[in-house]
């Protein structure tokens, strides 16, 4: 169910947002992607981070959701 999936993603996001900034650095994103079963090299993580940052410096939660659901 969608609500359960969103809660799971929020939990993963919070777990890997190590500085509790509400955003993820590329390093934090790489750890979170591994947690959901996606193995990506540094170049791919950087490209994903740039694609889904929505004009911000680091990746917000909605960008993380977009990243893992596409």
C-alpha positions in Angstrom: 0.0 0.0 0.0 1.2 3.5 -0.8 1.1 4.9 2.7 3.1 2.0 4.0 5.6 2.4 1.2 5.9 6.2 1.9 6.5 5.5 5.6 9.2 2.9 4.8 10.9 5.4 2.5 10.6 8.2 5.2 12.2 5.8 7.7 15.1 5.0 5.4 15.5 8.7 4.5 15.6 9.6 8.2 18.1 6.8 9.0 20.6 7.9 6.4 20.1 11.6 6.8 23.0 11.5 9.2 23.1 15.2 10.1 19.3 15.5 10.3 19.4 18.3 7.8 16.2 17.1 6.0 18.3 16.5 2.9 20.8 13.9 1.7 24.3 14.4 0.5 25.5 12.1 -2.4 27.2 10.0 0.2 24.1 9.6 2.4 22.1 8.9 -0.8 24.5 6.0 -1.8 24.0 4.4 1.6 20.2 4.8 1.4 20.1 3.3 -2.1 22.1 0.3 -0.9 19.5 -0.1 1.9 16.7 -0.4 -0.6 18.7 -2.9 -2.7 20.1 -0.6 -5.4 23.8 -0.9 -5.9 25.2 2.2 -7.7 28.7 3.4 -8.3 29.8 6.9 -7.3 29.2 8.3 -10.8 25.6 7.0 -10.9 24.9 8.3 -7.4 26.3 11.8 -8.4 24.1 11.8 -11.5 21.0 10.7 -9.6 21.7 13.3 -6.9 22.0 16.1 -9.6 18.9 14.9 -11.3 16.6 14.9 -8.3 17.9 17.8 -6.2 15.2 20.2 -7.5 17.5 23.3 -7.4 18.8 22.6 -3.9 22.3 21.7 -2.9 21.4 18.3 -1.4 18.6 15.8 -2.0 15.3 16.5 -0.2 12.9 13.7 0.8 10.6 14.2 -2.3 13.8 13.9 -4.5 14.7 10.7 -2.7 11.2 9.3 -3.3 11.5 10.2 -7.0 14.9 8.6 -7.2 13.9 5.2 -5.8 10.6 4.9 -7.5 11.7 5.5 -11.1 
